[in-house]
Amino acid sequence: MVIQRIQTLYLIIAIGLMVGFFFLPFGYMYLDDPVTGQSLSDNPDSLRGIEFLGLIIPNGLSLLFMTLAIFLFKQPNVQKLFVILAAICVGVCVGIVIYVLAGGFYDTNPEVTIRTVWGGGGLLLVAAWLAQLGAYRGIASDQRLLRSYDRIR
């Protein structure tokens, strides 16, 4: 049995990865004493996508665009547009994650410094982006196949 619509499978995988990004930590936040450099907390706070409004909006839009793209299989040009929009939203999420991990937290209290550490959940965004790229290529492949059939007639 051959899967004819591989882009649907890629989009479902990307949706699963984006949902996973909501709940898995992409980083950890430590509170440190600036004088001694010692950590003030035993357990670091985990940074999850569901906790940031700046990540909820593009992540939710990406999920919406990918879901709509699955059902737009009769209009491949519109389907490709929705996959591109979803990929742009994932790119925005990647940018926000990099900003947060590179020092997006500042505390006005001079007795505390905030340090962020990579958590690994951001790799789900990269994997989702690669799945979206695979879906786009699958749609383009279907369009080329349909054009070749039209030439035969």
C-alpha positions in Angstrom: 0.0 0.0 0.0 1.4 3.4 -1.0 0.4 6.6 0.7 -0.7 8.9 -2.0 -1.0 12.1 0.0 2.2 12.2 1.9 1.8 15.9 2.6 -1.2 15.1 4.8 1.0 12.8 6.9 3.7 15.5 7.1 1.1 18.1 8.3 -0.3 15.7 10.9 3.3 15.1 12.2 3.9 18.9 12.3 0.7 19.5 14.2 1.7 16.9 16.8 5.1 18.5 17.2 3.6 21.9 17.6 1.2 20.6 20.3 4.1 19.0 22.0 5.9 22.3 22.0 3.1 23.8 24.0 3.7 21.5 26.9 7.4 20.5 26.9 9.9 22.9 28.4 12.1 24.7 25.8 14.3 26.2 28.6 14.8 26.6 32.3 15.1 29.8 34.3 17.4 30.1 37.3 17.5 32.9 39.9 21.1 33.6 40.9 22.7 35.8 43.6 24.8 38.3 41.6 27.4 38.6 44.4 28.2 34.9 45.0 26.9 33.5 41.8 25.0 30.8 43.7 21.6 29.6 42.6 18.8 30.9 44.9 16.3 28.1 43.9 16.8 24.4 44.0 14.3 23.7 41.2 14.5 25.9 38.2 11.3 27.2 36.6 10.6 25.6 33.3 9.8 27.7 30.3 6.9 26.3 28.3 5.2 27.6 25.2 1.8 27.6 26.9 3.1 30.2 29.4 3.9 32.9 26.9 1.3 34.9 25.1 3.9 35.7 22.5 4.2 32.0 21.7 0.6 31.0 22.1 -0.6 33.3 19.3 1.8 32.2 16.5 1.7 28.6 17.6 -2.1 28.6 17.6 -2.1 30.3 14.2 0.3 27.7 12.8 -1.9 24.9 14.1 -4.9 26.5 12.5 -3.2 27.0 9.1 -1.9 23.4 9.1 -5.3 22.0 10.0 -6.9 24.1 7.2 -4.2 23.0 4.8 -5.1 19.3 5.3 -8.7 20.0 4.2 -7.7 22.1 1.2 -6.4 19.2 -0.9 -8.6 20.1 -3.8 -7.0 23.6 -4.1 -3.2 22.9 -4.1 -2.2 26.5 -4.6 -4.2 27.6 -1.5 -2.9 24.6 0.4 0.7 25.7 -0.4 -0.1 29.2 0.8 -1.5 27.9 4.1 1.6 25.8 4.6 3.8 28.8 3.9 1.8 30.9 6.5 2.2 28.1 9.0 5.9 28.0 8.4 6.2 31.7 8.9 4.4 31.3 12.3 6.8 28.6 13.3 9.7 30.9 12.3 8.2 33.6 14.6 8.0 31.0 17.4 11.7 30.1 16.8 12.7 33.8 17.0 10.8 34.3 20.3 12.4 31.2 21.8 15.8 32.4 20.8 15.1 35.9 22.3 13.8 34.4 25.6 16.8 32.1 25.9 19.3 34.7 25.0 18.3 37.0 27.8 14.8 38.1 27.4 14.2 38.2 31.1 15.3 41.2 33.2 14.5 41.7 36.8 14.4 45.2 38.4 15.6 43.7 41.7 19.4 44.3 41.9 19.7 41.4 44.4 18.7 38.8 41.8 20.0 37.9 38.3 18.0 35.6 36.0 19.8 33.0 33.9 18.1 30.9 31.2 19.3 27.5 30.0 18.4 25.5 26.9 15.7 22.9 27.6 15.6 21.1 24.3 11.8 21.6 23.5 12.8 24.2 20.9 13.9 21.3 18.7 10.3 20.4 18.2 9.9 23.7 16.3 12.7 22.8 14.0 11.3 19.4 13.4 7.8 20.9 12.7 9.4 23.3 10.3 11.1 20.4 8.5 7.8 18.5 8.3 6.1 21.6 6.8 8.9 21.7 4.2 8.2 18.1 3.4 4.4 18.9 3.1 5.2 21.8 0.7 7.4 19.6 -1.4 4.6 16.9 -1.4 2.1 19.4 -2.6 4.4 20.6 -5.3 5.1 17.1 -6.4 1.3 16.4 -6.7 1.0 19.5 -8.8 3.8 18.4 -11.1 2.2 14.9 -11.4 -1.2 16.5 -12.3 0.4 18.7 -14.9 2.1 15.7 -16.5 -1.2 13.9 -16.7 -2.9 16.9 -18.4 -0.2 16.9 -21.1 -0.9 13.2 -21.9 -4.5 13.9 -22.8 
